[in-house]
Amino acid sequence: MKEIGRIQKIEGDLVTIKGGELSACVGCTNSECKGNGNIFTAKNNLGLPIKEGQLVEVENKASTSFIQGLEVLLPPVLLFILGYVLTGQFAPGSSDDVRVGIGVAALFAGFFIMYWIRKLLPSQGAPQITRIVFNHSDAIQVEPVQDFSSPNITV
């Protein structure tokens, strides 16, 4: 995924960016994101000469997003299963509702724990700044549509 955003703050290699000028915004119905933008952090591993207020292009690979999703979702789901199973082991007379209730409590605890872990130890798979955007009209490049009406095409 590529996104264009404006730099809000620079702290070493970590850069806070306000996005919202997405390549996917063409068909998106989320007016909140398009109107107010999305604030996120990215890394400047390329060492680009950036400064606050500049427009930059940020890229996040699909594989990185997939791994980040697993990091966030898998531990809480495993805690739900663990809570459900352990409740049955330690309290065999407990009803299914009690087991599910403890499992859901473990699920929420897992999300809470993962939130703070991600807050204190940011993931290594953060989006990367790929280039500085100087001309806003060139911000998101769209693939040109092939013109089949050209007389140079032979069938």
C-alpha positions as CSV (number, residue, x, y, z in Angstrom):
1,M,0.0,0.0,0.0
2,K,1.3,3.5,-0.9
3,E,0.1,6.6,0.9
4,I,0.9,10.2,0.7
5,G,1.1,12.2,3.9
6,R,2.4,15.4,5.4
7,I,5.2,15.2,8.0
8,Q,4.0,16.4,11.4
9,K,7.1,15.5,13.6
10,I,10.5,14.0,13.2
11,E,12.3,12.1,16.0
12,G,15.4,10.5,14.6
13,D,14.4,7.8,12.1
14,L,10.8,7.8,13.3
15,V,8.5,10.3,11.5
16,T,5.0,11.1,12.5
17,I,2.9,11.6,9.4
18,K,-0.7,12.7,8.8
19,G,-2.0,10.7,5.9
20,G,-5.4,10.9,4.2
21,E,-4.4,11.5,0.6
22,L,-4.6,7.8,-0.2
23,S,-4.4,6.1,-3.6
24,A,-7.4,4.0,-2.4
25,C,-9.5,7.1,-1.5
26,V,-11.1,7.1,-4.9
27,G,-13.6,4.4,-4.0
28,C,-13.5,4.7,-0.3
29,T,-16.5,5.8,1.7
30,N,-14.7,6.6,4.9
31,S,-15.2,10.4,5.0
32,E,-13.6,10.7,8.4
33,C,-10.3,9.4,7.2
34,K,-10.4,11.4,4.0
35,G,-11.4,14.6,5.9
36,N,-9.2,14.4,9.0
37,G,-6.4,12.1,7.8
38,N,-4.8,9.2,9.6
39,I,-1.9,9.9,11.9
40,F,0.8,7.1,11.9
41,T,4.5,6.7,12.2
42,A,7.0,5.7,9.5
43,K,10.7,5.2,9.3
44,N,13.2,7.2,7.2
45,N,15.6,4.3,6.6
46,L,16.7,5.9,3.3
47,G,18.0,9.0,5.1
48,L,16.0,11.4,2.9
49,P,16.5,15.1,3.7
50,I,13.0,15.5,5.1
51,K,11.5,18.4,7.2
52,E,8.3,19.0,8.9
53,G,5.4,20.1,6.6
54,Q,6.7,18.2,3.5
55,L,4.6,15.7,1.6
56,V,6.2,12.3,1.4
57,E,5.2,8.9,-0.1
58,V,5.1,6.1,2.4
59,E,4.9,2.4,1.5
60,N,3.9,-0.5,3.6
61,K,4.3,-4.0,2.0
62,A,1.4,-6.4,2.2
63,S,3.5,-9.1,3.8
64,T,4.5,-6.6,6.6
65,S,0.8,-5.8,7.2
66,F,-0.1,-9.4,7.3
67,I,2.6,-10.1,9.9
68,Q,1.6,-7.1,12.0
69,G,-2.0,-8.4,11.9
70,L,-0.9,-11.7,13.2
71,E,1.2,-10.1,15.9
72,V,-1.9,-8.2,17.1
73,L,-4.6,-10.8,16.7
74,L,-3.1,-14.1,17.4
75,P,-2.1,-13.7,21.1
76,P,-5.6,-12.5,22.2
77,V,-7.3,-15.4,20.3
78,L,-4.9,-17.9,21.9
79,L,-5.6,-16.4,25.3
80,F,-9.3,-16.8,24.6
81,I,-8.8,-20.5,23.8
82,L,-6.5,-20.9,26.8
83,G,-9.0,-19.3,29.2
84,Y,-11.8,-21.4,27.9
85,V,-9.9,-24.7,28.1
86,L,-8.2,-24.0,31.5
87,T,-11.6,-23.0,33.0
88,G,-12.9,-26.4,32.0
89,Q,-9.8,-28.1,33.5
90,F,-9.7,-26.2,36.9
91,A,-13.5,-25.9,37.3
92,P,-15.0,-29.0,35.6
93,G,-18.5,-28.2,36.9
94,S,-18.5,-24.8,35.3
95,S,-21.1,-24.1,32.6
96,D,-20.3,-23.3,29.0
97,D,-21.4,-19.7,29.6
98,V,-18.8,-19.3,32.4
99,R,-16.1,-20.7,30.2
100,V,-17.0,-18.4,27.3
101,G,-17.1,-15.4,29.8
102,I,-13.6,-16.2,31.1
103,G,-12.4,-16.7,27.5
104,V,-13.8,-13.3,26.4
105,A,-12.2,-11.7,29.5
106,A,-8.9,-13.3,28.5
107,L,-9.4,-12.0,24.9
108,F,-9.9,-8.4,26.0
109,A,-6.9,-8.8,28.4
110,G,-4.9,-10.0,25.4
111,F,-5.9,-7.0,23.3
112,F,-5.0,-4.7,26.2
113,I,-1.6,-6.3,26.7
114,M,-0.8,-6.3,22.9
115,Y,-1.8,-2.6,22.7
116,W,0.7,-1.7,25.4
117,I,3.4,-4.0,24.0
118,R,3.1,-2.4,20.6
119,K,3.0,1.1,22.2
120,L,6.2,0.5,24.2
121,L,8.0,-1.7,21.7
122,P,7.1,-0.5,18.1
123,S,7.1,-3.2,15.5
124,Q,10.2,-3.5,13.2
125,G,7.8,-3.6,10.2
126,A,6.8,0.1,10.2
127,P,6.0,1.8,6.9
128,Q,8.9,3.3,5.1
129,I,9.2,6.7,3.5
130,T,10.1,6.0,-0.1
131,R,10.3,9.6,-1.6
132,I,9.6,13.2,-1.0
133,V,6.7,14.5,-3.1
134,F,7.6,17.9,-4.5
135,N,4.7,18.2,-7.1
136,H,1.4,17.3,-5.6
137,S,-0.1,16.4,-9.0
138,D,2.6,13.7,-9.3
139,A,1.8,12.4,-5.8
140,I,0.0,9.2,-6.7
141,Q,1.0,7.9,-10.1
142,V,-1.7,6.0,-11.9
143,E,-0.9,3.4,-14.5
144,P,-1.7,4.8,-18.0
145,V,-4.6,3.2,-19.7
146,Q,-3.7,1.4,-22.9
147,D,-5.2,3.0,-26.0
148,F,-6.6,0.4,-28.3
149,S,-7.7,2.9,-30.9
150,S,-4.2,3.5,-32.1
151,P,-3.6,2.6,-35.7
152,N,-0.2,1.0,-34.8
153,I,-2.0,-2.0,-33.3
154,T,-2.3,-5.1,-35.5
155,V,-4.6,-7.9,-34.9
